Amino acid sequence: MSEQYDVVIIGSGAGGGTLAHRLAPSGKRVLVLERGDFLPREPENWDATAVFVDNRYVSKDTWYDKDGKAFQPQVHYVVGGATKFYGAALYRLRERDFGELKHHDGVSPAWPVDYDELEPYYTQAERLYQVHGARGEDPTEPPASAPYPFPPVSHEPRIQRLFDDLTSAGLHPFHAPSGIMLDEAEPAMSQCIRCATCDGFPCLVHAKSDADVIAVRPAIRHDNVTLVRGAHVRRLETDVSGRVVDTVVADVDGRTERFQGSIVVLSAGAVNSAKLLLASASDRHPRGLANGSDQVGRNYMFHNSRAFLAISVDKNDTRFQKTLGLNDYYFGDDDFGFPMGNLQMVGKSSAPMYRGERPLEARLAPMFALDDVAEHAVDFWLSVEDLPTPENRVTLNKDGDVVLSYTTNNQEPMEQLYRRVKKHLGALGMHPHHLIPRDVYMKNDIPLAGCAHQAGTVRFGADPNDSVLDPTCKAHELDNLYVVDTSFFPSIGAVNPALTAMANALRVGDRLLERLG
């Protein structure tokens, strides 16, 4: 007979890791099953060639697109999940993102909970993940019950000039909310050394507020919390009623292991959570577990995104570049009445990231030698909401492999936003004709492989006919199955989803503690 736990959590990222942290002090028996291991601490953590060109830490998974073409997804199976490699930009969704929003290509649906329900948990998540920021700079920011727990990360000189120039142009740039353990007042005591190898890299000195360092490691110091690494969960099995998940079946070190919990929480990422539910089909659940509505796997989203580098007239010697955001066009402007999205900086590019990028080299050759590009590049990221559509979905092929079918939508807002950014940059000491696409996934097709912001495949809602989960993130059709990764999102907004997943995990954690007594 397998060991019995109060809660079994599948996945240790922004959702699962944060939930484990919330439950740990309760004394309840908590098991965390993580497919990967602790990420090795090694010099390659900060080696751009190893990380971006050789894909040293990327999963060896093969997924397929809607035409059956194989690709390698940019996913990482490690303790802490995707947060080990994220840029730690920890934004709240805007208050209006929780309601129905009309977009150029359709409607972004309302959430079954409003912003006010999540607000206290956003505040708790910002405290837990040590977010640095400044209230009052961003005109779209939602109301908050407390200031940021830490002061904003300062701009380095080139980014401060950009901030000042954008302000002079009548815009409202703001200090981006950053989850890093930086103490600028006492640099000698600071865990973070403000390096250029943060966004897209794992942190070698454990100074990034990822779910591994912030949530999982403190949680497993409690005797009642167990972490099993290398546990590839294959299926969930129910009791004879079909209403209760009673067994989690996983491959661990080449053996099939069975785990049991009074409550089972799925947090494997939007694609893999959907895959696991579909792979758990049974007589009671012939279309997949919790899939009576036929919504499992549907409405996949991952943002319409565009990374580009602008070539600055002056050298850009910034190290930690990801300190500036701009949301003036988030909900549109007088000339385009639909939401556009968010502008933010990304991590500073370096020469090794450009190796092998022949189109990039060809476009820049008349202007700079390739080795000089990084010295003049200022790197931007545009994020625009993609809309949930049932045909954008995760299914399984006959071998049980992921098929990710996706057709782009809501592209015009990206072009509108890009046009506005380009117009401003031309007046801000950038070369307006040298805005170069930055392919940070050197060996993979984009957009499909770039799934860092994946969301939406196990959406929550009040109506069991068009959602998988209820507003507490419990499956409508099961008494003890919850989902806390970003697959619960009914829409994705246009800012990074991690903080919302963290806040919601704290919210669900409180519901589970009430349920467990």
C-alpha positions as CSV (number, residue, x, y, z in Angstrom):
1,M,0.0,0.0,0.0
2,S,1.4,3.4,-1.0
3,E,1.9,6.1,1.6
4,Q,-1.0,8.5,2.1
5,Y,-0.6,12.3,2.0
6,D,-2.9,15.1,2.7
7,V,-2.0,16.9,-0.5
8,V,0.0,15.7,-3.5
9,I,1.3,18.6,-5.7
10,I,2.5,17.8,-9.3
11,G,5.0,20.4,-10.3
12,S,7.1,22.8,-8.3
13,G,7.0,26.1,-10.4
14,A,5.2,29.4,-9.8
15,G,1.9,27.6,-8.9
16,G,3.0,24.3,-7.3
17,G,6.0,25.6,-5.5
18,T,4.2,28.6,-4.1
19,L,1.3,26.3,-2.9
20,A,3.8,24.0,-1.2
21,H,5.2,27.0,0.7
22,R,1.7,28.1,1.8
23,L,0.8,24.6,3.1
24,A,4.2,23.8,4.7
25,P,3.6,25.5,8.1
26,S,0.2,23.7,8.6
27,G,1.7,20.4,9.6
28,K,-0.3,18.7,6.9
29,R,1.5,15.9,5.0
30,V,2.5,17.4,1.6
31,L,4.2,15.6,-1.3
32,V,5.7,17.5,-4.2
33,L,6.4,15.5,-7.3
34,E,8.8,17.2,-9.7
35,R,9.7,15.7,-13.1
36,G,13.2,17.3,-13.0
37,D,15.9,17.8,-10.4
38,F,17.6,20.7,-8.8
39,L,19.3,22.7,-11.6
40,P,23.0,22.0,-11.4
41,R,25.0,25.0,-10.2
42,E,27.9,25.3,-12.7
43,P,29.7,28.0,-14.7
44,E,27.4,27.2,-17.7
45,N,24.5,28.8,-15.8
46,W,25.9,32.2,-16.9
47,D,27.3,31.1,-20.3
48,A,25.3,32.6,-23.1
49,T,26.5,30.1,-25.6
50,A,25.5,27.2,-23.3
51,V,22.1,28.6,-22.4
52,F,21.0,30.2,-25.7
53,V,22.8,28.4,-28.5
54,D,23.4,24.9,-27.1
55,N,20.1,24.9,-25.2
56,R,21.9,23.1,-22.4
57,Y,19.0,23.2,-20.0
58,V,16.1,22.8,-22.4
59,S,13.9,19.7,-22.2
60,K,14.6,17.0,-24.8
61,D,10.8,16.7,-25.4
62,T,9.5,16.5,-28.9
63,W,6.1,18.0,-29.5
64,Y,4.2,18.3,-32.8
65,D,2.4,21.2,-34.5
66,K,-1.0,20.9,-36.1
67,D,0.6,19.7,-39.4
68,G,2.5,16.9,-37.6
69,K,5.9,18.7,-37.8
70,A,8.1,18.0,-34.8
71,F,9.7,20.8,-32.7
72,Q,11.6,21.1,-29.4
73,P,9.6,23.2,-27.0
74,Q,11.5,25.7,-24.8
75,V,10.5,24.1,-21.5
76,H,12.6,23.3,-18.5
77,Y,12.0,20.5,-16.1
78,V,13.7,21.5,-12.9
79,V,12.8,22.3,-9.4
80,G,11.2,25.8,-9.7
81,G,10.0,25.1,-13.2
82,A,10.0,28.0,-15.7
83,T,10.8,30.5,-12.9
84,K,14.4,29.3,-12.9
85,F,14.9,31.0,-16.3
86,Y,12.4,33.8,-16.2
87,G,13.3,37.5,-16.1
88,A,11.5,37.9,-12.7
89,A,9.2,40.6,-14.1
90,L,6.4,40.2,-11.6
91,Y,3.4,42.3,-12.8
92,R,-0.2,42.2,-11.6
93,L,-2.8,41.9,-14.2
94,R,-4.7,45.2,-14.7
95,E,-8.0,45.5,-13.0
96,R,-9.8,45.7,-16.3
97,D,-8.1,42.4,-17.4
98,F,-10.5,40.6,-15.1
99,G,-13.6,41.8,-17.0
100,E,-14.7,41.2,-20.6
101,L,-12.5,43.3,-22.9
102,K,-13.2,44.0,-26.6
103,H,-10.1,43.5,-28.8
104,H,-9.4,44.0,-32.4
105,D,-10.0,40.4,-33.2
106,G,-12.7,39.5,-30.7
107,V,-13.4,39.4,-27.0
108,S,-11.2,38.5,-24.0
109,P,-13.6,36.8,-21.6
110,A,-14.3,37.9,-18.0
111,W,-12.8,35.9,-15.1
112,P,-15.1,34.2,-12.6
113,V,-13.4,36.2,-9.8
114,D,-12.7,39.9,-9.8
115,Y,-9.5,41.7,-9.1
116,D,-10.6,42.5,-5.5
117,E,-10.5,38.8,-4.6
118,L,-6.9,38.4,-5.8
119,E,-5.6,41.7,-4.6
120,P,-4.6,40.7,-1.0
121,Y,-2.9,37.6,-2.5
122,Y,-1.0,39.8,-5.0
123,T,0.3,41.8,-2.0
124,Q,1.3,38.6,-0.2
125,A,3.0,37.2,-3.4
126,E,4.9,40.5,-3.9
127,R,6.1,40.2,-0.3
128,L,7.1,36.5,-0.6
129,Y,8.9,37.0,-3.9
130,Q,10.6,40.2,-2.7
131,V,9.3,42.4,-5.6
132,H,11.0,45.7,-6.1
133,G,8.9,48.5,-7.6
134,A,7.3,51.9,-7.3
135,R,3.6,52.5,-7.1
136,G,2.1,55.5,-8.9
137,E,4.3,55.6,-12.0
138,D,2.2,53.3,-14.3
139,P,-1.1,54.9,-15.2
140,T,-2.7,51.5,-15.8
141,E,-1.6,49.9,-12.5
142,P,-4.5,48.4,-10.4
143,P,-5.2,49.5,-6.8
144,A,-2.9,48.0,-4.2
145,S,-3.4,47.6,-0.5
146,A,0.3,48.1,0.3
147,P,3.4,49.5,-1.3
148,Y,6.0,47.3,-2.9
149,P,8.0,45.6,-0.2
150,F,11.3,46.8,-1.7
151,P,12.3,50.0,-3.6
152,P,12.5,49.9,-7.4
153,V,15.6,48.7,-9.1
154,S,17.5,51.8,-10.3
155,H,18.0,52.4,-14.0
156,E,21.6,52.3,-15.2
157,P,22.7,55.5,-17.1
158,R,21.6,54.5,-20.7
159,I,18.2,53.2,-19.5
160,Q,17.7,56.3,-17.2
161,R,18.3,58.5,-20.4
162,L,15.6,56.4,-22.2
163,F,13.3,56.8,-19.2
164,D,13.8,60.6,-19.2
165,D,13.4,60.8,-23.0
166,L,10.2,58.9,-22.9
167,T,8.9,61.1,-20.1
168,S,9.8,64.2,-22.1
169,A,7.8,62.8,-25.0
170,G,4.7,62.8,-22.8
171,L,4.7,59.1,-22.0
172,H,4.7,57.4,-18.5
173,P,7.6,54.9,-18.3
174,F,7.8,53.2,-14.9
175,H,10.2,51.0,-12.9
176,A,9.4,47.5,-13.8
177,P,8.5,45.2,-10.9
178,S,11.5,42.9,-10.4
179,G,11.8,39.9,-8.2
180,I,15.5,40.0,-7.4
181,M,17.3,39.9,-4.1
182,L,19.1,43.2,-4.6
183,D,20.1,45.7,-1.9
184,E,21.4,48.8,-3.6
185,A,21.6,50.7,-0.2
186,E,24.1,48.0,1.1
187,P,25.8,46.5,-1.9
188,A,28.3,44.6,0.2
189,M,25.3,42.8,1.8
190,S,23.4,42.2,-1.4
191,Q,22.8,38.7,-2.6
192,C,22.2,39.9,-6.1
193,I,25.3,41.3,-7.9
194,R,23.3,42.9,-10.7
195,C,24.8,40.9,-13.5
196,A,23.8,40.7,-17.2
197,T,23.0,37.0,-16.9
198,C,19.5,37.1,-15.3
199,D,16.7,37.2,-17.9
200,G,16.7,33.8,-19.6
201,F,19.6,32.4,-17.4
202,P,19.4,30.5,-14.1
203,C,20.9,32.5,-11.3
204,L,24.2,31.0,-10.2
205,V,24.2,32.9,-6.9
206,H,20.5,32.1,-6.1
207,A,19.6,35.8,-6.0
208,K,16.6,35.6,-8.4
209,S,13.2,35.2,-6.7
210,D,12.4,31.9,-8.4
211,A,10.0,29.3,-7.0
212,D,12.9,26.9,-6.2
213,V,14.8,29.3,-3.9
214,I,11.9,31.3,-2.5
215,A,9.3,28.6,-2.1
216,V,10.4,25.0,-2.4
217,R,13.6,25.0,-0.4
218,P,12.0,26.7,2.6
219,A,9.0,24.4,2.3
220,I,11.0,21.2,2.4
221,R,12.7,22.3,5.6
222,H,9.4,21.3,7.2
223,D,9.4,17.6,8.2
224,N,5.8,17.3,6.8
225,V,6.8,18.3,3.3
226,T,8.5,15.7,1.0
227,L,10.0,16.5,-2.5
228,V,10.4,13.6,-4.9
229,R,12.6,14.6,-7.8
230,G,12.8,12.8,-11.1
231,A,9.1,11.9,-10.8
232,H,7.5,11.9,-14.3
233,V,3.7,11.6,-13.6
234,R,2.0,9.5,-16.3
235,R,-1.6,9.4,-15.2
236,L,-4.2,10.1,-12.5
237,E,-6.6,7.3,-11.5
238,T,-9.9,7.7,-9.8
239,D,-11.9,5.5,-7.4
240,V,-14.8,3.4,-8.6
241,S,-17.2,6.4,-8.4
242,G,-15.0,8.4,-10.8
243,R,-15.4,11.4,-8.5
244,V,-12.2,11.1,-6.5
245,V,-8.6,11.0,-7.7
246,D,-7.1,8.3,-5.5
247,T,-3.8,7.5,-7.1
248,V,-1.0,9.4,-8.9
249,V,1.1,7.1,-11.1
250,A,4.6,8.2,-11.9
251,D,7.9,6.9,-13.2
252,V,10.6,7.4,-10.6
253,D,14.1,6.2,-11.3
254,G,12.9,3.7,-13.9
255,R,10.2,2.3,-11.6
256,T,6.5,2.8,-11.5
257,E,5.5,4.4,-8.2
258,R,1.9,5.1,-7.0
259,F,1.2,8.0,-4.6
260,Q,-2.1,8.7,-2.8
261,G,-3.4,12.0,-1.4
262,S,-6.6,13.3,0.0
263,I,-6.2,16.2,-2.3
264,V,-4.3,16.2,-5.6
265,V,-3.1,19.5,-7.2
266,L,-1.9,19.6,-10.8
267,S,0.7,22.3,-11.7
268,A,2.7,20.9,-14.5
269,G,2.3,23.8,-16.9
270,A,-0.5,24.6,-19.3
271,V,0.6,22.0,-21.9
272,N,1.6,19.2,-19.6
273,S,-1.3,19.6,-17.2
274,A,-3.7,19.3,-20.2
275,K,-1.7,16.3,-21.5
276,L,-1.9,14.5,-18.1
277,L,-5.7,15.0,-17.9
278,L,-6.2,13.7,-21.4
279,A,-3.8,10.8,-20.8
280,S,-5.9,9.9,-17.7
281,A,-9.0,8.9,-19.7
282,S,-11.0,6.0,-18.3
283,D,-14.4,4.4,-18.6
284,R,-15.8,7.1,-16.2
285,H,-13.9,9.8,-18.0
286,P,-13.7,8.7,-21.7
287,R,-12.6,12.0,-23.1
288,G,-10.0,12.6,-20.4
289,L,-10.1,13.4,-16.7
290,A,-12.3,16.4,-15.8
291,N,-13.2,16.8,-19.5
292,G,-16.9,16.3,-19.7
293,S,-17.1,19.9,-21.1
294,D,-14.5,19.0,-23.8
295,Q,-12.6,22.0,-22.7
296,V,-9.4,20.3,-21.5
297,G,-6.5,21.4,-23.8
298,R,-8.5,24.1,-25.5
299,N,-7.9,27.9,-25.5
300,Y,-4.2,27.7,-25.4
301,M,-2.5,31.1,-25.1
302,F,1.1,32.3,-24.8
303,H,1.1,36.0,-25.8
304,N,1.7,37.7,-29.1
305,S,5.3,38.7,-28.4
306,R,8.1,40.4,-30.3
307,A,11.6,40.8,-29.0
308,F,13.8,43.2,-30.9
309,L,17.0,45.1,-30.4
310,A,17.4,48.8,-31.3
311,I,20.8,50.0,-32.3
312,S,21.7,53.0,-30.1
313,V,23.9,55.8,-31.5
314,D,25.7,55.7,-28.2
315,K,27.2,52.6,-26.5
316,N,24.9,50.8,-24.1
317,D,27.0,49.4,-21.3
318,T,24.0,48.4,-19.2
319,R,24.3,45.2,-17.3
320,F,20.9,44.7,-15.6
321,Q,18.7,46.2,-18.3
322,K,15.2,44.9,-17.3
323,T,14.2,47.9,-15.2
324,L,11.8,49.9,-17.5
325,G,8.3,49.3,-18.6
326,L,5.7,51.3,-20.6
327,N,1.9,50.7,-20.5
328,D,0.6,53.9,-22.1
329,Y,-0.8,51.9,-25.0
330,Y,-2.0,48.9,-22.9
331,F,-5.7,49.7,-23.5
332,G,-5.3,51.6,-26.8
333,D,-5.1,55.3,-27.6
334,D,-7.1,57.9,-29.5
335,D,-6.1,56.5,-32.9
336,F,-6.6,52.8,-32.1
337,G,-9.4,52.1,-29.8
338,F,-8.5,48.5,-28.9
339,P,-6.0,47.2,-26.3
340,M,-2.4,47.0,-27.6
341,G,-0.1,45.8,-24.8
342,N,3.0,46.2,-22.8
343,L,6.6,47.3,-23.6
344,Q,9.4,46.2,-21.4
345,M,13.1,45.7,-21.5
346,V,14.6,42.3,-21.7
347,G,18.0,41.1,-20.5
348,K,21.0,42.7,-22.2
349,S,22.0,40.8,-25.3
350,S,25.6,39.7,-25.8
351,A,27.6,38.7,-28.9
352,P,27.4,34.9,-28.4
353,M,23.6,35.2,-28.7
354,Y,24.0,36.4,-32.3
355,R,26.2,33.5,-33.4
356,G,24.7,31.6,-36.3
357,E,22.0,34.3,-36.9
358,R,22.9,34.9,-40.6
359,P,19.9,37.2,-41.3
360,L,20.9,39.4,-38.3
361,E,24.5,39.4,-39.4
362,A,23.6,40.4,-43.0
363,R,21.3,43.2,-41.9
364,L,23.9,44.7,-39.6
365,A,27.0,44.2,-41.6
366,P,26.9,47.6,-43.4
367,M,26.7,49.3,-40.0
368,F,28.6,47.4,-37.4
369,A,30.8,44.4,-37.1
370,L,28.8,41.7,-35.4
371,D,31.0,41.9,-32.3
372,D,30.1,45.5,-31.9
373,V,26.4,45.0,-32.0
374,A,26.0,44.2,-28.3
375,E,27.8,47.3,-27.3
376,H,25.1,49.4,-29.0
377,A,22.0,47.3,-28.7
378,V,19.1,48.2,-26.4
379,D,16.8,45.2,-26.1
380,F,13.0,45.5,-26.0
381,W,10.0,43.1,-25.6
382,L,6.5,43.8,-26.8
383,S,3.7,41.7,-25.3
384,V,0.2,41.7,-26.7
385,E,-2.8,39.6,-25.7
386,D,-3.7,36.7,-27.8
387,L,-7.3,35.6,-27.5
388,P,-8.5,32.2,-26.3
389,T,-10.0,30.2,-29.2
390,P,-11.2,26.6,-28.8
391,E,-9.2,25.5,-31.9
392,N,-5.9,26.6,-30.3
393,R,-5.4,23.5,-28.2
394,V,-3.4,20.6,-26.8
395,T,-4.3,17.1,-28.0
396,L,-2.4,13.8,-28.0
397,N,-1.4,11.7,-31.0
398,K,-1.7,7.9,-31.2
399,D,1.7,7.6,-29.3
400,G,0.5,9.9,-26.5
401,D,2.8,12.8,-27.6
402,V,1.7,16.4,-27.4
403,V,0.2,18.0,-30.4
404,L,0.0,21.7,-30.0
405,S,-2.3,23.3,-32.6
406,Y,-2.1,27.1,-32.8
407,T,-3.2,29.7,-35.3
408,T,-2.2,33.3,-34.5
409,N,-4.8,35.9,-33.8
410,N,-5.1,39.6,-32.7
411,Q,-2.0,40.5,-34.7
412,E,-3.0,44.1,-35.6
413,P,-2.5,45.4,-32.1
414,M,1.1,44.2,-32.2
415,E,1.7,46.1,-35.5
416,Q,0.1,49.2,-34.0
417,L,2.2,49.0,-30.8
418,Y,5.4,48.4,-32.8
419,R,4.7,51.4,-35.0
420,R,4.3,53.6,-32.0
421,V,7.5,52.3,-30.3
422,K,9.4,52.7,-33.5
423,K,8.3,56.3,-33.9
424,H,9.4,57.2,-30.4
425,L,12.7,55.4,-30.7
426,G,13.7,57.3,-33.8
427,A,13.7,60.5,-31.7
428,L,15.4,58.9,-28.7
429,G,18.9,58.3,-30.0
430,M,18.1,55.0,-31.7
431,H,18.3,54.1,-35.3
432,P,14.7,53.7,-36.4
433,H,15.7,51.6,-39.4
434,H,17.7,49.2,-37.4
435,L,15.1,47.5,-35.1
436,I,16.3,44.0,-35.5
437,P,14.2,40.9,-34.5
438,R,16.0,39.2,-31.6
439,D,15.6,35.4,-31.9
440,V,16.4,34.3,-28.3
441,Y,15.6,30.7,-29.3
442,M,18.5,30.1,-31.6
443,K,17.6,26.5,-32.7
444,N,13.8,26.5,-32.6
445,D,11.0,27.7,-34.7
446,I,9.1,30.7,-33.3
447,P,6.4,31.3,-32.2
448,L,5.3,27.8,-31.3
449,A,8.4,26.6,-29.4
450,G,8.6,29.8,-27.3
451,C,6.1,28.7,-24.6
452,A,7.3,30.5,-21.5
453,H,4.0,32.3,-21.0
454,Q,1.8,29.3,-21.9
455,A,-1.7,29.5,-20.3
456,G,-5.3,28.7,-20.6
457,T,-5.8,25.0,-21.3
458,V,-7.7,24.1,-18.1
459,R,-9.7,27.3,-17.6
460,F,-11.7,28.1,-14.6
461,G,-15.3,29.4,-14.6
462,A,-18.7,29.3,-13.0
463,D,-20.3,27.1,-15.7
464,P,-19.3,23.5,-16.0
465,N,-20.3,23.5,-19.6
466,D,-17.6,25.9,-20.8
467,S,-14.9,25.5,-18.2
468,V,-12.9,22.7,-16.4
469,L,-12.4,24.2,-13.0
470,D,-14.7,26.1,-10.6
471,P,-13.7,29.5,-9.2
472,T,-11.7,27.9,-6.5
473,C,-9.7,26.0,-9.2
474,K,-11.2,22.6,-8.2
475,A,-12.3,20.5,-11.2
476,H,-16.1,20.6,-11.6
477,E,-16.3,16.8,-12.1
478,L,-14.0,15.7,-9.3
479,D,-14.1,16.3,-5.5
480,N,-10.4,16.5,-4.8
481,L,-8.6,17.7,-7.9
482,Y,-7.3,21.3,-8.2
483,V,-5.1,23.0,-10.8
484,V,-2.9,26.0,-9.9
485,D,-0.6,26.6,-12.9
486,T,-1.4,29.2,-15.5
487,S,-3.7,26.7,-17.4
488,F,-6.5,28.0,-15.2
489,F,-6.4,31.5,-16.9
490,P,-9.5,32.2,-19.1
491,S,-7.6,35.1,-20.6
492,I,-3.9,36.1,-20.4
493,G,-3.8,39.9,-20.4
494,A,-0.7,41.5,-21.8
495,V,1.8,41.3,-18.9
496,N,3.8,38.4,-17.6
497,P,1.6,35.8,-15.9
498,A,3.9,34.5,-13.1
499,L,2.8,36.8,-10.3
500,T,-0.9,36.0,-11.0
501,A,-0.1,32.3,-10.8
502,M,1.8,32.8,-7.5
503,A,-1.1,35.0,-6.0
504,N,-3.7,32.4,-7.1
505,A,-1.7,29.6,-5.6
506,L,-1.7,31.4,-2.2
507,R,-5.5,31.9,-2.6
508,V,-6.1,28.2,-3.4
509,G,-3.8,27.3,-0.5
510,D,-6.0,29.1,1.9
511,R,-9.0,27.2,0.6
512,L,-7.2,23.9,1.0
513,L,-6.2,24.7,4.5
514,E,-9.9,25.5,5.3
515,R,-10.9,22.2,3.7
516,L,-8.3,20.2,5.6
517,G,-9.2,21.8,8.9
